[in-house]
Amino acid sequence: MKPTAQQLKEWRKLRMGKYRKRNRLFIAEGVRTVEQILMNGAVRPAAVLRREGHPDPLSFESDIPLFEVSAEEFNSLCDTETPQGVLAVCEVPEPAGTDILIRTQGIILALDAVQDPGNLGTIIRTATWFGAGAILFGRGCADPFHPKVVRSTAGATGALPYLHGDLTELLPLFEESGRNVILLDAGENSLNLKEAVPVQNPVLVIGNEANGIDPKLFSGERTAVHIPGAGSMAESLNASVASAIALFYFTDFL
């Protein structure tokens, strides 16, 4: 079926953050991304759209509305220059409460002002792969439902419980429940990751790509660790690569 002009108008607005927040909807582009979202069931699609001539992406019986649109209409909804021909308009999942997250098993990933959408999406995808328990999006993080973030998650959007908030307020709540907070930081006083004392279910803090972790988060009994390198030609690791290495390391202790 064909969408109305008003529906297309409202969906186009979802390219802007204020409308995603207001309408609690976001767009997921790409065949594999939409297929994965439909398979994992963590996010509810409100509608699926296909470009005219593209195969039906709903290869199973579903009550999700399927719309067919012209190439021009489809391109107007997309964030990519060469869209694949399928997208889903999805409902933004509700954030979890702190009481639920505190009881969650697994590593809690806390992101401090991770601003690059590609990095953020890759971190979400990696955290999902390693079975993290939840993600905390601190102040200054990119919108996890930004189109580029969603593409970078490869369908993992919404798979983990999440919460937005101020990490200076959230981290103490997890410490009070018995969790250790570990900060991934390359500072002089940080421990080599290989020397870190094994702990179960830590809160792992990842900092801003350029400025690292907010100094306010270095307090109390928190441990800072760094990933040692063998060469001197690169200044540092990409935030998503560093988080993947740390997640792999600490997952061994679960």
N, C-alpha and C positions, 0 to 999 in steps of 0.2 A: 504494500500500500504506500501511498504518498503522504508525507507529512504536510501539515498546514504551513502557511507562510509565517504564522505566529510561532509555531514550534521551531522552525528554522531560525527565526530571529532570536529566540531565547537560548537555543543551543549555541549560536555563534558567540553569545555573550560569555559563555563558559571558558573562553580563551583568557578572560580576565579574572584575576583572583577574587575581586570583590563580589562577582556574581557567583563564582563557585562557592564562596562562603555563604552568601545570602540564600542561594537555592539548594545548597547541600547536594550539588551534582558536579560531576567532572567528566571529561572525555578521555577515553582510552582508544588509541589508534593502533592499527596494525593487525594483521591476521593472527599471528601467534599470540600477541598480547590479549586480544579478545578471546581467542580459544582458551587460553590459560585461565582467564578470569571466569569464563563460563564453566570450566572444569573444576576449579578449586572452590567455588561457591562462597568465598569470603566476602565478595562484593556483589551487590544486587544490581544488574543492569536494568535501567528503566526503559531502554530502547536500544536496538541494534540497527545500524544503517549500513547499507551497501551501495556502492556506486553502480549505476546502470551497467548491466553486462557482467558484473562480478558474480561468481558462484555464491549460492546461499551459505552463509557462515553457520547457520543453525542446522547442523546435521542430525539433530535429534528433536524429538517433540518438546516444544517449549511454549510457555505462555508469554514469553517476552515479545513485545511488539517488534516486528521487522519492517523497516521502511526502505524503499528504493528511491534514490535521488539522482539527479543529473550529475555529471562530472563537475560542472561549475558549482552546483550547490554543495557537493561533497567537499571540494577543495576549500570552499569558504569556511568550513567547519574545522579544518585541519591546521595543525601547527607545523607540519612537515612540508617541504617543497615537492616531494614526490610521494604522496600518500598511496597506501597499498590497496585501498578500495573497500575497507571495512573499518568501522569504528563502533564503539558502544558509548552510550550516555549512561553513566553509572551513578548510583547513590553513594554519597560520601558516608562511610561507616561511622557510627558514633564513637567518640573517644571513650576509653575505659576509665573508670574511677580509680583513684589511688589505692583504695581499699582492696580492689581486685588485683591491681598490678603488684602490690606488696606480697600477695599470696601466690603470684605466678612463679612457676618453676622455670629454670633456665636463666641464661645471661640476660640482663637488662641492658640494652644499648642506649646510652644518653648522648645526644648530639648537641654540641654547643656551637651555635651559629654556623652550621654547615650550609653555605650559601649557594654553591654550584648545583644546579638541578641534576646534571649528569652524575656527579659524585653522590648526591643524596639518593638517587634512584638505585645506583649500584650498591650502596651500603644497605639499603632496604632489601634488595635482592639477596645479597650475601648473608645478611642476618637471618633471613628466612631459610636459606640453604643450610645454615649451621644450627638451625633450631633454636634461635634466640627466643626468650620468653615474651619480650615486648620492646617497644622503642619509645624513648622520651625525646620529643622535639623541643629543645630549649629555644630561648629567644634568639632571633636572628636567622633561624633556619629557613631555607627555601620551603615553599608550599609543597607538601608531599603529594598533592593532587594536581600540581602543575603538569601540563602535557609532557614536557621533556622528562620530568621525574617518573611519571607513569610509564613512559616508553622504556626508560632505563631499568625499571624494576622487572621487565619481561613478564608481566602478569602477576607479580607478587604483591601488588598494591592491595592493602587491606588484609593481607594474610596474617599479620601480627597485631595484637592489641597495641594501642598507642595512646599517647597523651601529650598535649602541648602545655608548656608551663615554664616557670623560672627555675632553672636547675639549682640555684642557691636555696630555694625553698623545697624542691622535690627530693634532692639527694639525702638530706637529713632524715626524711621519712623512711627511706629504705635502710639507712644505717640503724635507725631505731628498731627496725624489724630484724636486725642481725646480719644484714648484707655488708660486704666490703665494697668500697668504692675504689676503683682503679682508674687512674688517669693516664691516657696514652699521650706522652709528652717527651720531647727530645731534649729537655733541659739538662743542665749539668748534674743536678741532684737526683735524676731519675735512675732507676735500676735497669739493668739489662733485662729484657723480657724473659730470657732463659733463666734468670736468677730469681724471678718473682716467686714468692711462696704460693703454692697451689691453693686456691680457694674455690669453693663451690658457689654457683649462682651469684657471681659478682655483678655490680653495676659498672659497666665499662664506658668511660667517657671519651668521646672523640671530639677534637677541637676544630676550630675554624681553619680553613685551608691556608690562609696567610698568617694569621696571628696566633694560632694555637688555642689553648684552653684559657678561658678567663681566669686571671689570677685569683679572683674571689673564690674559685672552686678548690684551690689548694689550701686545705685546712684540716685540722684534727688529725686523725690517724690514717688519712688517705694515702695510698701508695701511687707514686708516679713511675711509669715504666716506659722504656723506649725500645725500638727495634734496631738492633745493631746492623750496620752495613759493612760491606767489604771494600767498597770503592769510595773515592773522594770526588768524583766528577759530577755527581748529582747532589743537590743541596738537601733534599728530603724526599720522602715517599708521598705519593698522592694519598689523600685522606681515605679514599675507598680501598686502595691497596693495603694501607696500614691497618685499617679496620678488619680487613679479611684475614690478614696474618694473625692479628691479636685474637680474633674470634676462633680461628683454627686452633691456636695455642690453648686458650682457656677452655674450649669445648672438650679437650682431652681430660679435663679434671671433673667433668660432670658425672 
